[in-house]
Amino acid sequence: MIKMTFTLLIMLFMTTLLVSQNYRYFPIGQSWSFPDARSLAMGGAGTISLATPGAMIHNPASLTLIDQDLTVDLTLNARKLEERRSYPLYDRFQSFLLNSTYVINNNWYPDFQGGAAYWLPFGRTPWLIIAGGSYPEIDYQYSYQEEVRENVFGDQLIAYNRIKTTGMLRRYGFALAATLPPLPKLSLGVQAGFLQGDATYQSEVNFIQDSERLVFADQSRELTSTPLLISIGSLYRFSERISAGVDFALPYAVKFRTLSEGVELTETIEYPFKLNAGFEFRARQQLQARLNVDVGYEFWSGKKYNSQIGGNIPGNQSFDDVFYFKTGIEHIFFNQIPFRVGAQYKTSYLSRGTTQTLLGAGTGFFRKSWRVDVAGAFGKISYRWEDLFDDAMYVDDPNFQSRVDLDTVDETTFLIMLSVKYDVDF
């Protein structure tokens, strides 16, 4: 098992892509899928071994692994996105020289999440546990600022280009899970949640000399309906060393009332049916080593994005089904200090050929009634995209030819999480 850990570490550092919320995914966005720091450290794996209230957003049957009467969990998380945009430079013979970086944005986006779970006391053997909590579902936070300067000696500042999206859809979920006495190895769970939140999108140019503000887009989105998020999970313990489970989430649709430049419009975004299978193996030796594997499929094909104003994703965009594979290893040493590493491989719903890989690591501290976990994840993704602002806006020359080459966009993302769990045994 230790040899397997080092093999996984080598695999982790060979992979460098990470999914993150960025310009090209708005307004569909991407979902957070880490209920706490342990999950992030293991690359999102461990849906059937997560003994915290956050288990409800993956496999609610795992709530039955909680071994205290009352458990409260609070997680602080932050995402840092560094974005570099470059354009190709050519010599006088039109030969490519290099990609010249013209803007760097580096921003932090903090948030929090958490929940509580309680075993209902039915006689001497409680078998039903209830849980509730609040977790980020779809994050829209993104900031972009670019300085525009004259291409002459002195590089005088002309304008600032700005794009900013704010807001988040949060899931407020409630779950029930049970281990029935006739089948002590089988646990079942169900979660029902709803979304709340809004989003804004602004794109503008601020000219320096005449203090003019040119607005390209000013949109605000409000939910017109509260979609219900339903998920069902199962967990079966084959032995003390082997467990497996299956969970699925039903599809739902988000409907927005969008106010764009004073005009009220509507948008509908459909999200897919999701199927996940998890497996855990615990080593026999005294040094507790645990291998977790999750495999899942998201049925994006056939889903629709209906918008009267459009977005960075065209209204006629066809989606691809998503496949993902997550694996994580957790060692718990003799002093009860864990060491965790994990990786996640996932395809994109915008293009199956675009793959996204997450790598993470973390540790924690155990005590009798509380636990602290910390984790970090890192990655980088590169892609080609058109220039976000046309250079012709800053040149008083009708014969000026705008640049048509695609930019190279390099995004480096760093995620950190700190989770505090407190247990009460009545």
ZIGIDA-V780085 format. One record per residue. N is the residue number from 1. RES is the residue in one small letter. PSI is psi in radians with two decimals (NA if undefined). Layout:
BEGIN
n = <N;N>
res = <RES;RES>
psi = <PSI;PSI>
END
This chain:
BEGIN
n = <1;2;3;4;5;6;7;8;9;10;11;12;13;14;15;16;17;18;19;20;21;22;23;24;25;26;27;28;29;30;31;32;33;34;35;36;37;38;39;40;41;42;43;44;45;46;47;48;49;50;51;52;53;54;55;56;57;58;59;60;61;62;63;64;65;66;67;68;69;70;71;72;73;74;75;76;77;78;79;80;81;82;83;84;85;86;87;88;89;90;91;92;93;94;95;96;97;98;99;100;101;102;103;104;105;106;107;108;109;110;111;112;113;114;115;116;117;118;119;120;121;122;123;124;125;126;127;128;129;130;131;132;133;134;135;136;137;138;139;140;141;142;143;144;145;146;147;148;149;150;151;152;153;154;155;156;157;158;159;160;161;162;163;164;165;166;167;168;169;170;171;172;173;174;175;176;177;178;179;180;181;182;183;184;185;186;187;188;189;190;191;192;193;194;195;196;197;198;199;200;201;202;203;204;205;206;207;208;209;210;211;212;213;214;215;216;217;218;219;220;221;222;223;224;225;226;227;228;229;230;231;232;233;234;235;236;237;238;239;240;241;242;243;244;245;246;247;248;249;250;251;252;253;254;255;256;257;258;259;260;261;262;263;264;265;266;267;268;269;270;271;272;273;274;275;276;277;278;279;280;281;282;283;284;285;286;287;288;289;290;291;292;293;294;295;296;297;298;299;300;301;302;303;304;305;306;307;308;309;310;311;312;313;314;315;316;317;318;319;320;321;322;323;324;325;326;327;328;329;330;331;332;333;334;335;336;337;338;339;340;341;342;343;344;345;346;347;348;349;350;351;352;353;354;355;356;357;358;359;360;361;362;363;364;365;366;367;368;369;370;371;372;373;374;375;376;377;378;379;380;381;382;383;384;385;386;387;388;389;390;391;392;393;394;395;396;397;398;399;400;401;402;403;404;405;406;407;408;409;410;411;412;413;414;415;416;417;418;419;420;421;422;423;424;425;426>
res = <m;i;k;m;t;f;t;l;l;i;m;l;f;m;t;t;l;l;v;s;q;n;y;r;y;f;p;i;g;q;s;w;s;f;p;d;a;r;s;l;a;m;g;g;a;g;t;i;s;l;a;t;p;g;a;m;i;h;n;p;a;s;l;t;l;i;d;q;d;l;t;v;d;l;t;l;n;a;r;k;l;e;e;r;r;s;y;p;l;y;d;r;f;q;s;f;l;l;n;s;t;y;v;i;n;n;n;w;y;p;d;f;q;g;g;a;a;y;w;l;p;f;g;r;t;p;w;l;i;i;a;g;g;s;y;p;e;i;d;y;q;y;s;y;q;e;e;v;r;e;n;v;f;g;d;q;l;i;a;y;n;r;i;k;t;t;g;m;l;r;r;y;g;f;a;l;a;a;t;l;p;p;l;p;k;l;s;l;g;v;q;a;g;f;l;q;g;d;a;t;y;q;s;e;v;n;f;i;q;d;s;e;r;l;v;f;a;d;q;s;r;e;l;t;s;t;p;l;l;i;s;i;g;s;l;y;r;f;s;e;r;i;s;a;g;v;d;f;a;l;p;y;a;v;k;f;r;t;l;s;e;g;v;e;l;t;e;t;i;e;y;p;f;k;l;n;a;g;f;e;f;r;a;r;q;q;l;q;a;r;l;n;v;d;v;g;y;e;f;w;s;g;k;k;y;n;s;q;i;g;g;n;i;p;g;n;q;s;f;d;d;v;f;y;f;k;t;g;i;e;h;i;f;f;n;q;i;p;f;r;v;g;a;q;y;k;t;s;y;l;s;r;g;t;t;q;t;l;l;g;a;g;t;g;f;f;r;k;s;w;r;v;d;v;a;g;a;f;g;k;i;s;y;r;w;e;d;l;f;d;d;a;m;y;v;d;d;p;n;f;q;s;r;v;d;l;d;t;v;d;e;t;t;f;l;i;m;l;s;v;k;y;d;v;d;f>
psi = <-0.68;-0.72;-0.67;-0.64;-0.83;-0.59;-0.74;-0.69;-0.75;-0.71;-0.67;-0.81;-0.14;-0.24;2.47;0.29;2.55;2.28;2.44;2.78;2.15;-3.09;-0.74;-0.20;-0.09;2.44;0.18;-0.69;-3.07;2.56;2.43;2.50;0.57;1.77;-0.37;-3.12;-0.63;-0.74;-0.72;-0.76;-0.53;0.35;0.39;-0.09;2.95;0.49;-0.39;0.17;0.21;1.83;0.96;2.89;-0.47;-0.19;-0.38;-0.50;-0.10;-1.50;1.75;-0.34;-0.42;-0.21;-0.46;-0.15;-0.24;2.23;0.25;2.78;-0.78;2.29;2.27;2.32;2.28;2.31;2.26;2.27;2.72;2.49;2.18;2.20;2.05;2.11;2.20;2.23;2.32;2.63;2.68;2.38;2.44;2.67;-3.07;-0.26;0.22;0.55;2.39;2.32;-1.05;2.97;2.13;2.08;2.19;-0.13;2.47;2.18;2.36;1.89;2.54;2.49;1.69;2.79;3.09;2.84;2.86;3.02;-3.12;2.62;2.52;2.24;2.18;2.25;1.58;1.60;-2.59;-0.29;1.59;2.38;-0.09;2.22;2.43;2.66;2.72;2.68;3.06;2.24;2.50;2.34;-0.93;2.07;2.20;0.01;2.16;2.40;2.39;2.26;2.31;2.28;2.33;2.16;2.72;2.52;0.88;3.07;2.30;-0.48;0.93;2.39;2.22;-0.85;2.93;2.24;2.29;2.43;2.34;2.22;2.40;2.88;2.94;2.53;2.08;2.50;2.20;1.84;2.70;2.44;2.69;2.42;2.58;2.55;1.86;2.38;-0.65;-0.44;1.31;-0.29;-0.15;2.29;2.49;2.61;2.69;2.48;2.41;2.24;2.92;2.77;2.52;2.55;-3.13;-3.13;2.62;2.67;2.21;2.41;2.19;2.85;2.27;1.91;2.42;-0.86;-0.80;0.13;0.56;2.48;2.02;1.98;2.15;-0.64;2.37;1.68;2.51;2.42;2.28;2.44;2.31;-0.17;2.74;1.70;2.51;2.19;1.99;2.29;2.58;2.40;2.81;2.68;2.26;2.24;1.76;-0.62;-3.06;-0.32;-0.40;2.25;2.68;2.77;2.85;2.43;2.73;2.65;2.33;2.67;2.77;2.92;2.44;2.24;2.22;2.54;1.99;2.20;1.97;1.99;0.74;-0.03;2.30;2.17;3.10;2.63;2.50;2.23;2.17;2.38;2.61;2.96;2.35;2.35;2.32;2.46;2.34;2.65;2.44;2.38;2.25;2.24;2.75;-0.50;2.89;-0.59;1.91;1.95;2.30;2.23;2.21;2.37;2.33;2.38;2.33;2.92;2.33;2.19;1.31;-0.50;2.36;-0.22;2.70;2.59;1.79;2.06;2.44;-0.16;-0.26;-3.11;-2.80;-0.35;2.14;2.62;-0.43;0.29;2.26;2.41;2.70;2.55;2.63;2.31;2.44;2.71;2.23;2.42;2.50;2.59;2.36;2.12;2.29;1.94;3.08;-0.49;0.25;0.40;2.10;2.71;2.22;2.47;2.68;2.86;2.64;2.29;2.27;2.45;2.87;2.51;-0.30;-0.54;2.11;-0.46;-0.23;2.03;2.61;2.26;2.31;2.45;2.46;2.88;2.74;3.06;-2.99;3.12;2.23;2.44;-3.08;-0.81;-0.01;2.82;2.43;2.23;2.50;2.50;2.73;2.68;2.59;2.62;3.03;2.45;2.45;2.46;2.96;2.44;2.68;2.79;2.31;-0.40;2.25;2.23;-0.33;-0.34;-0.38;0.08;2.15;1.17;1.94;-0.31;0.07;2.33;2.08;2.61;2.32;-0.17;2.51;2.50;2.70;2.13;2.12;2.09;2.19;2.19;2.41;2.16;2.40;2.59;2.46;2.04;2.38;2.13;2.33;2.28;2.49;2.20;1.88;NA>
END
